[in-house]
């Protein structure tokens, strides 16, 4: 599996007691430098660093419960993840605007963390290569090569187990990171316990994690590990059932805990990026469970999920209204009672223009039976928009705010590429999304055959 670079951490309550760590940043060109933490959806400023001299910034932080992950940078888009609390002084050297490439010289725990990430990469590479070789040998029924690869994969599994033990003994916080990145081979480890590799993956991916350990609630890899987990499952389960599968895993974390929050927001990040049908259901669960204690996080999750609702069937389509080429306002609500195809397109979109003859044919066939099309253009130039309508003989309804990719209507429906279509029933609920060509023709035939 491909593991992403570390991006996240968790805001914590500073204490005047416990180990004090001095943070010194040596970086030129900075107007300000901040210590950040991640709150589950974005970064919060823990405290600003003080300029001690030209090119040097410093602060002090209490770490009462041992080393934790935090972030250093001049802005949230350019931060360096660091383990704070492994020594009395943590020195960071870098350049403003390039903090992601900054270094932590003479910090044993941060050097160990960098080595750990390189080890994960090596393990993932060995796993991928081993599986490809095994599968190729299996296709050729080459039992000798298959046995060799099974042995190599078994050796890799043992190396992963050993990594957890050694890392935990040296740096417990990094040991937890290792547990979130240790997936053992199905071919060697299943031993008939699970019927499919999918079942095995779901039930064993976090087998080395201690869900009752509160330390995972202040660990960025709790988020990242669950993001990787959900990202892999999204390719295998392409419907809303994935939310239930994920929740069965998330529920192993204590109710209301930060670890559960991070696990769920990690999964949400993976699904929302893919516009997966399970995204909204997972977002609703996050809001329901954490809105009281984490209102900022849940508000942003809800906002991000709003456009994703248009990728789910059975939900009411968001209403909007806009000007047609003559300047008259057309509202989606006024089309209730008809089957409506929202067609997001533009005059400059080649695939859109090539699809138009098919849509014209379907419109002519069903418009007298209660079918309507509302073309939503992502054009910026009115003349080109109007000319394309005329040239392609698009006789249905059209609107545009002429804002291109910044179209309010497109953003409302999460449109990031065109052509895109959204098919609505007479009540304004979403039937399907991105039907084109033969698939759209068949769906309309099914709808109007029963009317």
C-alpha positions in Angstrom: 0.0 0.0 0.0 1.1 3.5 -0.6 1.3 5.6 2.5 1.0 9.4 2.3 3.4 11.8 3.8 2.5 13.0 7.3 0.2 16.0 7.4 -1.7 16.1 10.6 -1.6 16.5 14.5 -4.0 17.3 17.3 -4.5 20.4 19.5 -3.9 19.8 23.1 -4.1 21.7 26.4 -0.8 23.2 27.4 0.3 22.5 30.9 2.8 24.5 33.0 3.9 21.2 34.5 5.9 18.4 32.9 9.0 18.3 30.6 9.8 21.6 29.0 11.2 21.6 25.5 12.8 24.7 23.9 12.2 25.0 20.2 14.7 27.0 18.2 14.0 27.7 14.5 16.8 29.0 12.3 15.2 30.3 9.1 15.7 33.4 7.0 13.0 35.5 5.4 10.3 34.8 7.9 7.8 37.5 9.0 6.5 35.1 11.6 6.9 31.5 12.7 4.2 29.5 14.5 3.8 26.3 16.4 0.7 24.5 15.0 -1.4 21.6 15.8 -4.1 19.9 13.8 -7.7 19.8 15.1 -9.1 17.1 12.9 -9.8 19.2 9.8 -7.3 22.0 9.7 -4.5 23.7 11.7 -4.7 25.8 14.8 -2.0 28.0 16.1 -0.7 26.7 19.5 1.5 29.7 19.9 3.7 32.1 17.9 7.5 31.9 18.2 9.4 34.9 19.4 12.1 36.5 17.2 15.3 36.3 19.3 17.6 37.7 16.6 17.7 38.0 12.8 16.9 34.6 11.3 16.1 32.9 14.6 12.9 32.2 16.4 12.2 30.5 19.7 9.5 29.3 22.1 9.1 26.8 24.9 6.5 24.1 25.2 5.4 21.8 28.1 5.1 18.1 27.2 3.8 16.4 30.3 2.9 13.0 28.8 6.0 12.4 26.6 6.8 13.3 23.0 4.0 14.4 20.7 3.7 15.5 17.1 3.4 19.2 16.3 4.1 21.5 13.3 6.4 24.4 12.6 6.0 26.9 9.9 5.2 30.4 8.8 1.8 29.5 7.3 -0.4 26.4 7.3 0.3 25.5 3.7 4.0 25.0 4.5 4.7 23.2 7.8 7.2 20.7 9.0 5.9 17.9 11.3 8.2 17.4 14.3 8.2 15.2 17.4 8.4 17.5 20.3 9.6 16.4 23.8 12.3 14.0 22.9 15.0 16.4 24.2 15.4 19.6 26.1 16.0 21.6 23.0 14.7 21.0 19.5 16.6 22.9 16.7 15.0 23.3 13.3 16.9 24.7 10.3 15.2 25.7 7.1 14.0 28.5 4.9 10.7 30.4 5.1 8.4 29.1 2.4 10.2 25.8 2.3 9.6 24.5 5.8 8.5 21.1 4.5 12.2 20.6 3.6 13.5 21.8 6.9 15.9 19.7 9.0 16.1 18.7 12.7 19.8 18.2 13.3 20.9 16.4 16.5 17.3 15.3 17.3 17.5 11.5 17.7 13.7 11.0 17.9 13.1 13.1 14.7 15.9 11.3 12.9 14.3 8.0 14.0 11.0 9.1 12.7 12.4 9.9 9.3 14.1 6.5 9.2 10.8 4.9 10.2 9.0 6.5 7.2 11.8 5.3 4.9 11.3 1.8 6.3 7.6 1.9 5.6 8.3 2.8 2.0 10.8 -0.1 1.7 8.2 -2.5 3.2 5.5 -1.3 0.8 7.8 -1.6 -2.1 8.8 -5.2 -1.2 5.2 -6.1 -0.6 4.1 -4.8 -4.0 7.0 -6.4 -5.8 6.5 -9.7 -4.1 2.8 -9.8 -4.8 3.3 -8.9 -8.5 5.9 -11.7 -8.8 3.6 -14.2 -7.0 0.6 -13.4 -9.1 2.6 -13.6 -12.4 3.9 -17.0 -11.2 0.4 -18.2 -10.3 -0.8 -17.3 -13.7 1.9 -19.5 -15.2 1.4 -22.2 -12.5 5.0 -21.9 -11.6 4.9 -23.5 -8.1 8.6 -23.0 -7.4 8.5 -19.2 -7.9 5.2 -19.1 -5.9 6.8 -20.9 -3.0 9.8 -18.6 -3.1 7.6 -15.5 -3.0 5.5 -16.8 -0.2 8.7 -17.3 1.8 9.9 -13.8 1.0 6.5 -12.4 2.0 6.6 -14.3 5.3 10.1 -12.9 5.9 8.7 -9.4 5.3 5.9 -10.0 7.8 8.4 -11.0 10.4 10.4 -7.8 9.7 7.3 -5.8 10.2 6.6 -7.4 13.6 10.2 -6.9 14.6 10.0 -3.2 13.6 7.0 -2.7 16.0 8.8 -4.3 18.9 12.1 -2.4 18.4 10.5 0.9 17.7 8.2 0.7 20.7 11.1 -0.2 23.0 13.1 2.8 21.8 10.4 5.4 21.2 6.8 4.4 22.3 5.2 7.3 20.3 6.8 6.0 17.1 5.9 2.4 18.1 2.3 3.5 17.8 3.0 4.9 14.4 4.4 1.5 13.4 1.2 -0.3 14.6 -0.9 1.9 12.3 1.3 0.9 9.3 1.6 -2.8 9.7 -0.5 -5.0 7.4 0.5 -8.6 7.2 0.2 -10.8 4.1 -3.1 -12.5 3.5 -1.5 -15.4 1.7 0.6 -16.3 4.7 -1.4 -15.0 7.7 -5.0 -15.8 7.0 -4.9 -19.6 7.5 -8.5 -20.0 6.5 -9.9 -17.6 9.1 -11.5 -15.3 6.6 -13.2 -16.2 3.4 -11.9 -13.3 1.3 -9.0 -11.0 1.4 -11.4 -8.1 1.8 -12.7 -9.6 5.0 -9.1 -10.2 6.2 -8.1 -6.7 5.3 -10.9 -5.1 7.3 -10.5 -7.3 10.3 -6.7 -7.3 10.6 -5.4 -4.0 9.3 -5.3 -2.5 12.8 -4.5 -5.8 14.6 -1.5 -4.3 16.4 -3.3 -1.2 17.6 -4.3 -0.8 21.2 -7.6 1.0 20.8 -7.8 1.8 24.5 -4.4 3.6 24.5 -5.2 7.3 24.9 -1.9 8.2 23.2 -3.5 7.5 19.8 -5.7 10.5 20.5 -2.7 12.9 20.1 -1.1 11.1 17.1 -1.3 12.3 13.5 -1.0 8.8 12.1 -4.3 7.8 13.7 -5.8 10.1 11.1 -3.3 9.1 8.4 -3.5 5.4 9.0 -7.3 5.5 8.8 -7.1 7.6 5.7 -4.9 4.9 4.0 -7.3 2.2 5.2 -10.4 3.9 3.8 -8.6 4.8 0.6 -7.9 1.2 -0.1 -11.4 0.0 0.8 -12.9 2.7 -1.4 -11.6 0.9 -4.5 -13.2 -2.4 -3.4 -16.6 -1.2 -2.0 -18.2 1.4 -4.3 -21.4 2.0 -2.4 -22.8 3.5 0.9 -22.1 0.1 2.6 -18.5 1.3 3.0 -19.6 3.8 5.7 -21.0 0.9 7.8 -17.8 -1.1 7.3 -15.7 1.8 8.4 -17.9 2.6 11.4 -17.5 -1.0 12.7 -13.8 -0.4 12.8 -14.0 3.2 14.2 -16.3 2.1 17.0 -13.4 0.1 18.5 -12.0 3.5 19.6 -13.6 4.8 22.9 -16.8 6.8 22.3 -16.1 10.5 22.0 -12.4 10.1 22.1 -10.0 12.1 20.0 -8.7 8.9 18.5 -12.1 8.1 17.1 -12.5 11.6 15.8 -9.2 11.4 14.0 -10.0 8.0 12.6 -13.3 9.2 11.3 -12.0 12.4 9.8 -9.2 10.4 8.1 -11.7 8.2 6.5 -13.8 11.2 5.5 -10.8 12.8 3.8 -10.2 9.7 1.7 -13.8 9.3 0.7 -14.5 12.9 -0.1 -11.4 13.1 -2.3 -12.8 10.2 -4.3 -16.4 11.6 -4.2 -17.4 8.2 -2.8 -21.1 7.5 -2.3 -20.4 6.7 1.4 -18.9 10.1 2.1 -22.1 11.8 3.3 -23.1 9.0 5.6 -19.7 9.1 7.3 -19.8 12.9 7.5 -23.2 12.8 9.2 -21.9 10.3 11.7 -18.9 12.6 12.5 -21.2 15.6 13.0 -23.6 13.6 15.2 -20.9 12.3 17.4 -18.6 15.3 17.8 -20.6 18.5 17.2 -20.8 19.3 20.9 -17.1 18.9 21.8 -15.6 19.8 18.4 -17.9 22.3 16.7 -15.2 23.8 14.5 -14.2 20.4 13.1 -17.8 19.2 12.5 -18.9 22.5 10.9 -16.1 22.2 8.3 -16.9 18.5 7.7 -20.5 19.4 7.2 -19.6 22.2 4.8 -17.3 19.9 2.8 -20.0 17.2 2.7 -22.7 19.5 1.4 -21.6 19.3 -2.2 -21.0 15.6 -1.8 -24.7 15.0 -1.1 -25.3 15.5 -4.8 -23.3 12.3 -5.5 -25.8 10.3 -3.5 -29.1 8.9 -4.9 -32.4 9.6 -3.2 -31.4 13.0 -1.8 -33.1 16.2 -2.7 -31.1 18.2 -5.3 -29.9 21.6 -4.1 -32.0 24.4 -5.6 -30.6 27.2 -7.6 -31.7 29.8 -10.2 -29.9 31.7 -12.9 -30.1 33.7 -16.1 -30.7 32.3 -19.5 -29.2 33.9 -22.6 -32.0 36.4 -22.7 -31.4 37.4 -19.1 -34.6 35.8 -17.8 -34.3 33.8 -14.5 -34.9 30.1 -14.6 -35.1 28.2 -11.3 -34.7 24.5 -10.8 -37.6 24.5 -8.5 -39.9 25.6 -11.3 -39.2 22.3 -13.1 -40.7 20.1 -10.3 -43.1 17.6 -11.8 -40.7 16.7 -14.6 -37.8 14.4 -15.0 -34.9 16.8 -15.2 -31.4 16.3 -16.5 -28.9 18.8 -15.2 -26.2 19.0 -17.9 -23.0 20.7 -16.9 -21.1 21.7 -20.0 -19.3 24.5 -21.9 -18.8 25.6 -25.5 -15.1 24.9 -25.2 -15.5 21.3 -23.9 -14.9 18.9 -26.8 -16.4 15.8 -25.1 -19.5 17.9 -24.2 -20.0 19.0 -27.8 -19.5 15.4 -29.0 -22.2 14.1 -26.6 -24.7 16.8 -27.6 -26.2 14.9 -30.6 -27.0 12.0 -28.3 -28.7 14.3 -25.8 -30.6 16.1 -28.6 -32.0 12.7 -29.8 -33.1 11.8 -26.2 -34.7 15.2 -25.6 -36.7 15.0 -28.8 -37.9 11.5 -27.9 -39.0 12.2 -24.3 -39.7 16.0 -24.0 -43.5 15.4 -24.6 -43.5 12.8 -21.9 -42.3 15.0 -19.1 -38.6 15.2 -19.7 -36.7 18.5 -19.4 -33.0 19.4 -19.6 -31.4 22.4 -17.9 -28.1 23.1 -19.4 -25.6 24.7 -17.0 -22.7 26.3 -18.9 -19.3 26.8 -17.4 -18.5 29.4 -20.1 -17.0 32.8 -19.4 -18.0 34.4 -22.7 -21.7 34.8 -23.5 -21.2 35.0 -27.3 -19.4 31.6 -27.4 -22.0 30.1 -25.1 -25.0 31.3 -27.3 -23.3 30.3 -30.5 -22.7 26.7 -29.2 -26.3 26.4 -28.2 -27.4 27.5 -31.7 -24.8 25.4 -33.6 -25.6 22.2 -31.7 -29.4 22.8 -31.8 -29.8 22.6 -28.1 -33.5 23.6 -27.7 -33.8 23.0 -24.0 -33.4 25.4 -21.1 -30.0 27.0 -20.4 -28.4 29.1 -17.7 -25.0 30.4 -16.9 -23.4 32.9 -14.5 -20.4 33.1 -16.9 -17.9 32.4 -14.1 -16.3 29.4 -15.7 -15.0 26.9 -13.1 -16.0 29.4 -10.4 -19.7 28.9 -11.4 -21.8 28.9 -8.3 -24.0 26.2 -9.7 -21.1 24.0 -10.6 -19.6 24.4 -7.1 -23.0 23.6 -5.5 -22.9 20.2 -7.2 -19.2 19.6 -6.7 -18.4 19.8 -10.5 -14.7 19.5 -11.1 -14.8 18.1 -14.6 -17.2 18.2 -17.5 -19.3 16.9 -19.1 -21.3 16.0 -15.9 -25.0 15.2 -15.6 -27.3 14.8 -12.7 -30.7 13.1 -13.3 -33.6 14.2 -11.1 -37.1 12.7 -10.6 -40.3 14.7 -10.5 -39.9 15.5 -6.9 -36.4 16.9 -7.4 -34.5 14.0 -5.9 -31.4 12.6 -7.5 -31.8 9.4 -9.5 -28.3 9.1 -10.9 -25.2 11.0 -11.8 -22.9 11.1 -14.8 -25.1 9.0 -17.1 -24.2 9.6 -20.7 -24.6 7.8 -24.1 -26.2 4.4 -23.9 -26.4 4.4 -20.1 -28.5 7.6 -20.2 -30.7 6.3 -23.0 -31.4 3.1 -21.1 -32.2 4.9 -17.9 -34.7 7.2 -19.6 -36.3 4.2 -21.3 -36.7 2.5 -18.0 -38.3 5.7 -16.4 -40.7 6.5 -19.2 -41.7 2.9 -19.9 -43.7 2.8 -16.7 -45.3 6.2 -17.1 
